[in-house]
Amino acid sequence: MTVRSILFACAALVLVATGRPTSAEILQGVPDVIVCDLEQGKIVVYVARRLNDGSTLYESLEREYMAVITIDANGILHWQNQPSCDGKNVQQLRDGGQAFDFGG
């Protein structure tokens, strides 16, 4: 188990243990977790940081996968080479079970 996965687990445990309603994202306007299809399965990426240009960096717990995902002014997600997610808006991803927040 990596340090990062332990930190994610601790953060999720604190959110659940406080009993407070938690519906906000870590970074407002973008999901905490995005799941997209790959040829060999699925990739799960977690929000890592917001860049100065407004794009958001997501990382997989597998260090070899990194993706810069941008969401434009119309709310459309752009993730190059990920056809199962690219071109969808955040609500479509949520409705399709591909975008989640740690708080619910």
N, C-alpha and C positions, 0 to 999 in steps of 0.2 A: 504494500500500500504506500503510495507516495504522500509526501507532505501536503501537496495540493488537494488530493482526494480526501485526506483527513480534515483539512480546513473546510472543504465543501460539506462534508458530513457534519462537522461541528456547527457550521452556520445553519444548516437545515434543522438540526436538533434544537438549537436555540430558538429558531422561529416557531417550531412546533411546541416546545416546552413553555413558551411565554403565554400561550393561549390567546394572544391578541389576533384580531383579524389582520391578515397580511396579504393584501392583494396588489401591493405596489411592486414594480420591478426594481432591480438593483440600479439600473440606469433607466431613467424615465423614457418611455416611448419605444423601447426595444425589449424583446423577451430575454429572460436569463439563460434559457436553454433552447437550442434549435436542433431538430433531428432531420437529416436528409438521407436519401437513398444513395448508396454507392453500388458499384458492380458486385462487390463481395458482401454486401450487407447494408448496414446503416452507419452513419457517422453522427455522433452526439457532440455538439460544441457548446461551450459555456462562455458567457460574456466575460471579457477580460478587461477592456478599457475603451473609453470614448476618445477618439483622436480629435485634434484641433479642427479638422475640416468637417466634423460632425459624423463621420463614419465610425463604425463600431468594430472593434477587434474581438473575434471569438477564437477560443482555443479548445482543442480536444485534450483530454487527459493523456492521450498518446501524443507525445511531443512532436512527432513527425507531421502532424496535421495542424495547420494554421490557416485561418481564412479571414480576410477583411471583407466584411459584409456591410454594404451601404443601404440605407433606406432613404429614398429620395423624397422630395417635397410632397409627392402624391401618395406616400406611404408604401411604395413598391420596393421590395427587397431585391437586391442584386448580389448574386453570389456566383461568380464565374465558374463554369464547369460543374454546376450542381443543378441540373434541370428539374429535379424534384422540388426545389425551393426557389430557384431563380425566377423572377417575374411575378411572384405572388406578393400580396400585401400581408402584413403581420396578422390581420384578422383571419385571412384565409389559412395561414399556417396554424393558427390557434384552433380554428374550426376543424382542420384536418388532422389534429393531434400531432403537429410537428413543432409547436412552439409552446413553451411553458415558463412559468415563474416559480421560484423557489417557494414563495408564500402561498401558492395555490393558483 
